[in-house]
Amino acid sequence: MIKKLSFSILLTLVTFQAAAQKVTKVYSCGDDIGIEIENVGWYVVLESQVGEKRVDRMLSIALSLLATQASIGYTNPKAAINWCGISDAKPITVIQANRN
């Protein structure tokens, strides 16, 4: 019983570590920003959808995540689009930073 419980806890921790997503690149194109997430791909924040102030806030969060290598939390990706030469960029309007 203890072996099964220990294995379950270990498996949960390994799964959690594998699911941690980190920002690898931040890209600006026009008034929008792109955020590349390892093992996920590109997310894009479109000013036309969220406004200038929110783009600035999300850029600040993305740069903080890039600098600290903290994991990204909740996002709400929509259907992929072609954005600034990057195919399959998923527009988002929410981004969450997680503490490691």
C-alpha positions in Angstrom: 0.0 0.0 0.0 2.8 2.4 0.9 4.7 1.6 -2.3 1.5 2.4 -4.3 1.0 5.7 -2.5 4.6 6.7 -2.9 4.5 5.8 -6.6 1.3 7.9 -7.0 2.9 10.9 -5.3 6.1 10.6 -7.4 4.1 10.3 -10.6 2.1 13.4 -9.7 5.3 15.4 -9.1 6.9 14.2 -12.3 3.8 15.0 -14.3 3.6 18.5 -12.7 7.2 19.2 -13.6 6.7 18.1 -17.2 3.7 20.4 -17.5 5.6 23.5 -16.3 5.7 25.8 -19.3 8.2 28.6 -19.6 8.5 31.6 -21.9 11.4 31.2 -24.4 10.9 34.3 -26.6 8.9 37.6 -26.6 8.4 39.2 -30.0 6.8 42.5 -30.9 5.2 43.1 -34.3 3.3 46.4 -34.8 1.1 47.0 -31.8 0.9 43.3 -30.9 3.2 41.0 -28.9 4.0 37.3 -29.5 5.1 35.0 -26.6 6.7 31.6 -27.4 6.1 29.0 -24.8 8.3 25.9 -24.7 6.5 22.7 -25.9 3.4 24.8 -26.7 4.2 27.3 -29.5 3.3 30.9 -30.0 0.7 32.9 -28.2 -0.2 36.4 -29.5 -1.7 39.3 -27.7 -3.6 41.5 -30.2 -4.1 45.1 -29.3 -7.3 45.2 -31.3 -8.7 42.6 -28.9 -7.4 43.7 -25.5 -6.4 47.4 -25.9 -3.1 49.2 -25.4 -3.0 49.2 -21.6 -3.6 45.4 -21.4 -0.9 44.7 -24.1 1.5 46.7 -22.0 0.7 44.8 -18.8 0.9 41.4 -20.6 4.2 42.4 -22.2 5.5 43.2 -18.7 4.3 39.8 -17.4 5.8 38.0 -20.4 9.2 39.7 -19.9 9.2 38.9 -16.2 8.4 35.3 -17.0 11.3 35.2 -19.5 13.8 36.9 -17.2 12.9 34.7 -14.1 12.1 31.5 -16.0 9.0 31.2 -13.8 6.3 28.9 -15.2 3.3 30.3 -17.1 0.0 29.6 -15.5 -3.5 30.0 -17.0 -4.0 31.3 -20.5 -7.1 31.2 -22.7 -5.9 30.4 -26.2 -8.3 30.8 -29.1 -8.1 29.2 -32.6 -4.7 29.6 -34.2 -4.0 32.4 -36.7 -1.2 33.4 -39.0 0.5 36.4 -37.3 3.5 38.4 -38.5 4.9 35.4 -40.4 4.3 33.0 -37.5 1.8 30.3 -38.4 -0.3 28.7 -35.7 -0.1 31.6 -33.2 -2.9 31.4 -30.7 -4.5 34.7 -29.6 -4.8 35.1 -25.8 -6.4 37.7 -23.6 -5.3 36.4 -20.2 -1.9 35.3 -18.9 -0.9 34.2 -15.4 2.5 34.0 -13.9 3.2 31.1 -11.4 5.9 31.3 -8.7 8.4 28.4 -9.0 
